[in-house]
Amino acid sequence: MSLETAFPNTPMLPARGTIAEAVFHDLRRAILELRLSPGTRISEAEIARHMGVSRQPVREAFLRLGRVGYLKIQPQRRTEVVKISVREVLNARFIREALEVAVVSKACARDTGPLIERLTDNLKDQRAAQVADDRQEFHRLDDDFHRIIAEGAGCDFAWDLIDEKKAQMDRTRFLSLAFGQPAVYEDHLAIFDALKARDADAAESATRLHLSRINDHLVRLKHEFDQFFDDTGDGSPNGLAPDGDG
């Protein structure tokens, strides 16, 4: 895939933040949305030329993307977009479930009025994105839905940790939006209704069900996009474990 296809528009540098930050976010989004598909090889020089920046901010962005598990940086060789590790997807799901179940329970113990207002707007936008099949926007709103709940529970730090650990899971989630948007939206409605009723048990159950869907999605996606997944090396299992401890 060419860089022109991966980045159809020259990235706009933000009014705030560093150039390295902007390059990091543009590259992360391109990898997440599989515009830079797993196995693609890129170099600092070509990314710098395409973005119209020096190599230093690209180098910094590459290092950050390496730390979150998106890039394999090899001295004297082109950098490679890492294939999706099944083990890392399941590990991320385990972390998300442990944290987010606790978060929704805590949210139910608080005044949910302001939270419900924010989630209502989010769900309205999710529905519009689903109807338009705007997967990029739907994915962003999906993340926002969970982030808003964490903020409403006073657990912003929990979402920061989740966001840091879910890189491999994000690509699987994005691929699954080709068929999974209706189920995601319905799951979010169930979580919303439980939060509105301040029913912690229902909120926890709905959250567990929502996050468990990744297991079935993995089976389907590995069949359809086997070239994107890596079950060998780096500790990835030869097959799908039912839980994140495989």
Buried (B, 14 or more C-beta within 10 A) or exposed (E): EEBEEBBEEEBEBEEEEEBBBBBBBBBBBBBBBBBBBBEBEBBBEEBBEBBEBEBEBBBBBBEBBBEBBBBBBEEEEBBBBBBBBBBBBBBBBBBBBBBBBBBBBBBBEBEBEEBEEBBEEBBEBBBEBBEEEBBBBBBBBBBBBBBBBBBBBEBEEBBEBBBEBBBBBBBBBBBBBEEBBEBBBEBBBBBBEBBBEBBBEBBBBBBEEBBBBBBEBBEBBBEEBEEBBBBEEEEBEEEBBEEBEE
